[in-house]
Amino acid sequence: MFAGKHVNVTAVRRKNDEIVFYEVPRTSKNWVQALKKIPLVRGVVGILESSAKGSQHLNFSMEAYSEDEADDEKQKAEPSAPVKEEKKPGWSLSMVVGVAVAGVLSFIFGKLIFTAAPAALEELLFSGVFENKIGHNLLEGLIKIILLLAYLYFISMTPLIKRLFQYHGAEHKVISAYEAGVDLTVKNVQKYSRLHYRCGSSFIVFTVIVGVVIYSLPFFTWDSIWERVYIRILLLPLVLGVSYEVLRWTNALREVPVLRYLGFPGLWLQLLTTKEPRDEQVAVSIASFNRMLELDRQMK
């Protein structure tokens, strides 16, 4: 999946080697566009919008995969029978909205769990270890990192997620090759790193680091595990907003000596969230990117 100025494009290779595209214009309500210009607020709005649109594109790719699997099963069951072509229904407005809402709710629920669980776990296991709150917040951050790394490691071992992470790496390689100004061929693209500064994986790391800083401010105190948890939940939009601004800042400074290292924690996390892609996966990513460029030029 690639996001251009005017359109988002996802490319999927079917089992017959045909590459199909899912193209969605990048349109937002005027009030959403206005919110996306406000520092701190724009991060939260952008994340929710990305979750909604990303779910639609992921659902499209999963549908294509499921259809190929169903066709294989049908051919195995009836090897001599001709396969009847069926016209596939398009996505209705209610389907699009439903998938988008599900994506946003999944993100919110996952973030709430990831925010509340480490705080509760640290409070239960280490409540009397430190006199000050900073030590507890650092431990909470460490627990978050451990849980995050363990989760990503174990899901990356499943074939489906490994394949998804390979395409993630292919996307980064294509972007890096394009930014370097080289021709987008599989051979050229494969020379580039699968890690990239602007990846959303970096944002995940920054939410942990920024959270430790914000939770350690003197006016955010707690006296019980429940107070600690609901304070974390109430501060979640602020943590997300500040983390987004930090991500933008590190991207802007990535060519500055010494300061470029601020983005390294996010790059390290991408060692888990990306995998080295195969040539055919890079070819799909190139097709998606070129289609996005073509539609962007047409929609100017």
N, C-alpha and C positions, 0 to 999 in steps of 0.2 A: 504494500500500500504506500502511495506517495501523495502528499498534499501539496498542491500548487497554489497559486494566488487565487484562482477562480474555481478549481475543481479538485476533488479527491478521486484517485483512481486505484483500484485493486485489480491485479492480474492473477489469474489462476490457470495453471496448465492442467487440462483434462487428460485422462488416461489415453486418449487417442492422439495426444500431443497438440491438440488445438489449444490456443491460449485465448481465454475469454476475459472480458473486462467488466468491471462494475464501476460506473462513473456517476458521481454525485456532485452537483455544483455546490460550491462553498457559499452558501447564503445564510445570513443570520438576520434576525429582527433588528430594527434600528436601535432598540434599547439594549440589546445584547452587544452590538457594536460599540455603543457608548460605554458600557461597563468595561469592555475589553481595553479601553484607553486609560482606565483608572489604576494607578499602581496599587498593589496588594489585592485589589478586587479582581483585576484581570486574570490573575493566576488561577483563582478558584473557578471563574467563569470558563476559562480556556480548558481547564482540566475536565470539568463536567461535560463541556461540549465535545471534547476529544473522546471521552468515554462513550458518549452516545453514538457518535459517528463511527468510532472504531468498532463498536459492537455490530453495527450494520454490516460493515465490510467483512468482519470475521465471520458473521453468520452466512454471508454470501459464499465465502470460501468453504465453509463447512458443508453447506448445501451441495456445492459442486462435488465435494469429496464423497458425500453420502450417495449422491446420484450415481457416481462411478461405481461405488461399491455395490449398489443395488443392481446396476446393469450387469456386473460380473456374476452376481448370484443368480440373476435371471438366465444368463447364458449357460451357467453350469447346470441349472435345473432343466432347461430346455435347449440343449445344444443344437438341435436340428430345426428349431422353430425360429422363424424370422422375428427380429426385434421390431416391435411396432413403435414408430415415432410418435411421441406424445408432445403436444404443445405445452410448454411450461408456463404456468401462470406468472404474471408479473407481481411485483410487490405492491400491495395496496397501501394507502396512507395509514390505515390502522396498523398494518404489519410493521411499517417503518417506525411509527411512533412507539409501538409496543417493544420492539427490539431496542430502540434508543432509551426508553425508560428503564428497561431491564438492565442495560449497560450502566446507566447512571446509578441505579439502586445497588447494583453489584459492587461498583466502585466505593460507594458510600458505606455500605455494610462491611466490605473488606477493610476499609480504612478505619472504621470504628473499632472493629475487632483487633486490628493490628495496633491501634492506639491504646485501647483499654486493657488488653490482655497483658502486655509487658508491665504496665503500671501496677496492675493487681498482683502479678507474679512477684515483682520486686518487693512490694509492700508485705506480702505474705512471708517471703523467705528471708528478707534482710531488714526488717522494720527497726531493729535495734542496733544495727551495725554502725551507722553514722549519726552524729549529732546535728549536722547541717543538711540542708535539702540538696545541695549541689552533688554530694556524694551519691545520694539516692538517685538523682536524675542521671548521673553518669552511668550508674549500674543499669538503670532502666534503658538507657540508650544502647548499652552493650547487649542487653537481653534482646532488644529489637533487632540489632544487627545479626545476632546468632540465629534467631528465629527466621529472619529474612533469608540469610545465606542457606540455612538448612532446607527451607521450603523450596527455594530456587534450585538447589542442587538435586533434590529428590524428584521434583517434577521434570527437570531437564533430562532425567534418565528414561522417561517414558518416550516411546517412539514418536507420538504425535507432537508433544511439546518440543522434543529435539528438532523435529522437522520445522516447527514454527520458529525456533531460535536460529536455525540455519537461514531461513528467509530473512529474519531480522538482521543477521550478519550481512546477507547479500544487499539489503537496502542500504546499510552503512557504506559498503564498498562502492556502490553505484554513486551515492552522494559525494563521497570523497573523490572519485574519479572525475565526476562532473565539475566539482570545485577546482580540481587541478587542471581542467581544460583539455583532457585527453579524449580521444574517440571512445565512445561507449561500446567496446567490444568485450566479450567474455574474457579474453586473454588480458586485456588492459585492466579491467575492473578487478580481476582476481589478484592483482599485484598490491592492492590497497588493503589497509587494515579494516578489520570488522568492527573496530571501536570508533566512536564518534562523540565529540563534545556535546552536541545538541540532543543526544538521546534522552528519552524519558526515564531511562534507568538512573541517570545521574540525579534526576529530580527526587527519586525515592531515597537515595542516600542523604540528600540535603534536608529532607523532611525530618530525618532522625537527628542530624547535627543541629539544625535550627531549633527543633523541639527541645533538645537539652538546654540550649541557651535561653529560650523563652520561658520554659518551666522553672528555670533557676532564678528568674527575676524575683526580687524580694517581696513583691506584693502578690505573688501567686503561691500561697501557702495552703497546707491542708492538715487536718487533724485526724482523719480516718481514711480508710481505703476507698470509701465511697466518694468522699470529697475529692480525693486525688483523681479518681477515674472521671468524675463529671467535669472537673476543671480541665482535664485533658481534652475531653470531648468538646467543651465550650471553646477552647482555644484552637481547635483543629482548623477552622477557616483561616485564622491568623497564621498558623504554622505553614499551611499550604501557600498562602499568599506571599509570605516572606521567602519561602523556599523557591518559589518561582522567580522572584526578583533576584535572588542569589544565583540561580541558574543562568538567567540573562546576563548577569554581571560577569560570571566566569566565562561565558561564551564570548563576551566582548573583550576579555583580557587574555584569551587563549594564545595570542601571539606575543604577549609581553613576557620577557624573561622573568623567572621566579614566580610571578603571579599566575602563570599558566598551570602551575602545579596545584592550584586550588581546585581544578576540575578533575584531578586524578582519582579521587575516591569514586566518582561516577564511572570513570573508565574502567576501574578495577572491577566494579560490579558487573559491567558488561562482559567480563570474562565468563560469567555465568549465564547472562541473558542473551548472548549471541553464541553461535557456533559457526565454524568454517563451512561455507556453503559449497555445494557441488556446482559444476559448470551449468547444468540445466536449470538450477535454481537461480543462478546469476542471470541467465538468459531471460527468465521470467521477470526478474526485477528490472532489467534493462527495458523490456517491452513495456512494463507498467510506467516506468519513468518517461520513456519517449512518448507514450500515449498522453501522459499528463502534460508534457511540454506542448504537444500538438494541440490539445484542447485549450490550454491556457492562451496560446497564440490566437486561436479562433475566437475566444471569448473576450478579448481585450476591448 
